[in-house]
Structures are given as structure tokens and as C-alpha cells.
């Protein structure tokens, strides 16, 4: 098996009304495609926030290899609020992630990187269209492209397919899987959609109110999935 | 005829000063306005201008220039408002409270300073023809500070303003960015109030940028177009004010509103 990217040790998060994650232990390997599934409220987003460093766990720790600062994480959040009048083009939206204290305009390398990402995410034809007029699937591809601009080692998709129709879901996941196989980017895909998780992941982490399960994706049974919805 | 009129107009120092000051203000407001619109802050901008009114009245009361009084009040309050709350609903309420308090203070300071009502009118509605060359220099310096400051934080501000959730997801430090932007906004409000007055500040800070977003699809494109709309408004407005002796603010407001409604109409036409 490939080298470890991150390892969670005895993770637990206490909130005022409940505890989640139940002393979670698991390892994520480089190049792996992991789906995190579970009903609402079992701690999927909490786990992601801990990995991102936005939340300090009550107990346990996340260890990064070689270190957190050497790991580039691209995160695609669950919700975005871009309305029909959102003015930026797809290209300019994706380029927002070239942040930092540099010249206001993009460098030659940044232009090249942007073009490469737009190609990888099949957005080349659409790049000059306003984001406000893009379809749900196109928007998700643009969110993905934006997260990819900084060439992440780890890509986290937080319920990115929740609002998409079945064809758009398949298109997006095929694309992510292809990127995972060609660029070796490690993927964490948070979802309620078991068939989709089964079709594209290597491993699964099922979070439950009283525990968790980790294993190869073929071992995931629909019956294991207590509560929540699973979309076909 | 127009050239002749313009020649005569520019022979007056106060008109030259007015054009210089308005040009700087249109540039700063067009640029800053793009982010005001993207961050959905027109209400806060309006409140800052009311705070500016109180600051100017305070300035007169304690014997400093109205502009310095404005700067003092708007900068302090922008930092306070920026840190008060990030929850949108509570922020609106907080802004309403702050706004009411400061208008009240403005009225108090005006009464205490024993100045005539025309002072209040100048602050509220602008007095571009009364601007001295010293005021112009001060405005140019402040405009320069705002533009340089905005360019320094441009990329991060752009990300946070046009995709706040994405910026948070990419771990962009946005807290200080927000405060830095509010200080830039406070400076812009204080400068712009000299021309269009506190009550009509949003004419230059929000309307040109709100119009520009219907025509272009990049932040830099919006900034350039918003600056263009702002310049058109102040240049033509000043000229019409000169010709007719009617308030310049009225003409600027009318021109910017026509551009905005034109932009809305254009957007609807394109959607069909």
C-alpha cells in the first residue's frame, strides 16, 4: 500500500448535547479515494473541519505526513451562494483561488496553470460564460476547478453532488476519479449517495451514532447505512 | 459653444479644483464600490456616510476641519462595526442602532457648534464648488492611500468578496481583511462626501459598480467600467451644475441612476 498521508488517532468531538466521532481511528493513504458516509449529525462535517484545522478535537489528534504545512488541501464546500446575477465568468471565478500578496494580474505560470485546470475539468468551452448562468453541474465543476488551481495533494468534496441530477453526478465523479488516477490527488468525498460512493471510491468510512466502520468499498452494505437518505 | 463654455468654466479656480477632486473621488469610489457591491454592503456604506456627517459636525464643534472629523469618526466606527458581528441579521440591526446614534450625535454637535444651517446642508448634500486647492491635495493623498492599500490586498479581497465560502474553504485569513477593507471604505466615504454629500454617498460608491456588473465578467473590468461611469457622472454633473447653477449632486445622482436603470434594462434585454 502507498504511503500514509494522514492518520486520525482516537478522535472525539464533544458538543454541548452530544459526542461525535467515537474515538475514531483511520489512515488515509496517498492516491486513495475515500468516501465518508453517514446520516446527518454523525460528524462528517466535524471530521472535515478537524482535518482542515478549523476545529480542535476534544480528544485525539490528526497526524499529517510529512507535515501539515507540506500538505496542500483543496476543499470544495457544501454550500455556495452564487445567484443568477453573479457577474464573474467561469474562468475568473476559478482564478479567484490565486490569492496572496502578489501583483493584481496573473503571472504567466498562473495563466498556464489556470488553462490546464480548465481543460482537466472540461470547462474550456465554457470559460467565458458568466457563472450565474451556468448549470448546477457546470458550477460544481467550476468549484472543483477552483480547488484544483493550487495543485492540492488532498481534495475534499463536501457533499458536492447533493443538488445535482443523476447525469451531472456521474459526470462530476467520473472527472474526479480520472483526476485521482491520472494526477494521484488523494480524494475525500463526503456523501449520502451510496451507489455513487460504491462506483468510484477505494475505501469507505461509515460514521454512525454509536461507532464507525472503515473498509474497502466492496464491503459497504446498504443495510449498514442506518438512517439518512441515499440517493440513486 | 461647449468648448467655449468649458474654457470659461476652467478659468475659475474653484471649478478646476472641483474637477480635480471629483475625478479622484470617482476613481476611488468606482474601484472600492466593486467590492462594496460584491460584499453586499450598500447599507453599511450609507451608515458610514451618516457617521461621517456626525464626524464633520464634531469637527466643527471642536475646531478641526469637517473632513478630519469625518475621517476620525468613520475609521473608528468602521473598525467597530466590522468586529461587532459576522451574523448578517444581527449586523443589519447593529448598523441601524449605530446609524441612529450617530445621526443624533451629528445633530447635537451642529447645535453645540452654533454654526448656521448652511453648514449642515453642505455636509449632507455636498459642496463641491467650495473646495480649496489644499482640500484637493488632501484628497489626492487619501485617494492614493486607498488605491495603494486596495492593490496590496487586491487578490485576497477579490476572493473573499466574490466567493466568501470558497475563500474560507481555502483557509484564507479573512478577519483582518474585512477590517482593512472597512478602513478603506471609511476613507473613501469621507472623501466622497466632500462632493456629493453624506446623504448621497452611495451614488458614487454603489451605483456605478452595481451598473458595471451587468456588462463585464471580470473584477478588473467591473472596476474600470465603474470608474468610467463615475467619471461620466461627476464630469457631466459638474458641467451641468456650472451651466444651470443647480446642485451638482442632483445631476450626478440623476446620471448615475439613469446608467443603473439602463444597465438593468440591458440585462433584461440580454436575458430574453
Interface residues (C-beta under 8 A of the other chain):
Chain A: X52 X53 X73 X74 X75 X76 X77 X79 X80 X81 X82 X85 X87 X88 X89 X92 X93 X96 X97 X98 X99 X100 X101 X102 X104 X105 X128 X130 X143 X146 X147 X150
Chain B: X151 X152 X153 X154 X155 X156 X158 X159 X162 X163 X165 X166 X167 X168 X169 X170 X171 X172 X213 X214 X216 X217 X218 X219 X220 X222 X267
